[in-house]
């Protein structure tokens, strides 16, 4: 099978490309294998979705996921361990994080950094419930403690430890500066220098999304040549009210942290690449929320939330982030 049209990381300033066009390109080079669903137990009748990729910590292979009932968005984030029967169950002794949606993880200086979206939050000059990201750090699951509160009304903040020990951060402002959602990037010296103000001030990446579309970063990987492989999503919406339909697709691109230059995006999976499963509501059927990529040698497996109600994984091709050094 011909690999997808993966950029070799050549520096450029791409023009925005419509999600439908990227989806057409993916359809010509679909994922090499059909995805599968992930199975969870130990959380009652609630759904588990918007999971991270598996990560190893304190000798265990773990996943963090968003847990909530089908008829609400009142969530908590739970850390799961996989049994021999390949079912993920809550990790014994691990804390749960109330009011925390869409968990993400990173490792910095040997510490685990776990973040998520705190919702609902009462924000100044806003009648409707708001949100913001909260980050925890610690050398063990039971020592995780909050250390950073992100800017009000901002999701999809992701961080990574760079090769030189500094911290790279992707932001996602909306509104006057970011429209429906743009990706920013900034580098700070350490976690101690990471603040809501530094995240808010991150320069935006040029030429990524059309005005009627949006996107965000979901996970950052340091590549062999020092660049970053960014797993994210590109999204658009049509209709309103009960007829509203959201469309989210996982995408990747490479980013040079030295100058914020980046490659074009590519969509790496569509909902039809996974088995059918119930969605939280009909307008969310075409939502794939990128959780993380598990890279093993030349392989890459995407873990993602499906339809805001379940989760799955898929082999997205050996070519993802297979970047040669200059």
C-alpha positions, 0 to 999 in steps of 0.5 A, a space after each residue: 500500500 502506498 504510504 500517506 503523503 507525509 511531509 519530510 519536515 521541509 520548512 514552509 509556511 503552508 496556506 490553510 487547507 480545508 478539512 474536507 480536502 485533507 479527508 479526501 487525501 486520507 481516503 486515498 490512503 486509508 489506515 492500513 488496518 481497521 481500528 478496534 474498540 477499547 474496553 473498560 470496566 469498574 466505572 458502573 454504567 458510565 462511558 469512558 472516552 477521550 483517553 490518552 495513549 498508554 504510558 508506563 509509570 512506576 512499572 505499570 502500563 496505564 491509560 487516563 480517560 474521561 468518565 461520565 454518564 451518557 446524559 451529562 458532561 459532569 466528568 471525572 478523569 480516571 487512571 486505568 491499568 489493563 488486565 490480562 483479558 485486555 480490559 482496562 480497570 481503575 488502577 488501584 491506589 490511583 487518585 481520581 480527578 473530579 470535574 476534570 475532562 479530557 486528560 493528557 499526560 507528559 513526562 518532564 524531568 522524571 515526573 508525570 504531568 497530568 492535565 485536564 479541562 476543569 468544568 464547570 468553572 465560574 469565570 468573571 463576566 460570564 454567566 454560562 459555566 466556563 472552563 480552564 485547564 489544570 495541571 498536576 505533577 508528581 513522582 508517583 500517582 499518589 503524590 500528584 499535586 496541582 501546579 498550574 492553572 491555564 488561561 480561562 476559557 482555553 483547552 488543548 494546552 499540551 507540553 513536552 520536554 525538549 532535548 535541551 531540557 526546556 519545555 515546549 507548550 502548545 496553546 489554543 486561544 479562541 475569540 478575538 485572537 484565535 477565532 474558533 481555535 488556533 494553535 500557538 507555540 512557545 518555549 519556556 525554561 522549566 515547569 517553574 517558568 510556565 504560567 497562564 500568562 506565558 501560555 496566553 502569549 504563545 505566538 500562533 502558528 501561521 496558515 493552519 485553519 480556515 476561518 470556519 474551522 478550528 483545531 488544537 494540539 493533543 500530544 507532542 513528540 520529540 523527533 530524532 532531529 529535534 523537531 516536534 511531531 504534533 498530534 492534533 485535531 482539525 474540526 468543523 461544524 454545521 447546523 445549529 441546535 438539535 441539528 448541530 453536527 460536529 466533525 473532528 478528525 485526528 491530524 499530524 504535522 511537524 514543528 520546528 521549536 526553534 522558529 515555529 515553522 511547520 509542515 502541512 497537516 495530514 488527517 490520519 484516521 476517519 470515523 469509518 476506520 473504526 467499528 460502529 459504536 453508539 455516540 453520546 448524541 447523533 450530532 457527535 457520531 463523526 467526532 474522533 478526539 485524538 488522545 495520543 500516539 503510541 510509537 513503537 519502532 516504526 509503528 504508530 497507534 492512535 488512541 482516541 475518543 469516538 463520538 463522545 461515548 467510547 474509545 478505540 485505537 488504530 494502526 495509523 501507518 508506519 510513516 507517521 512521524 518517520 522523519 529523516 534527519 537533514 
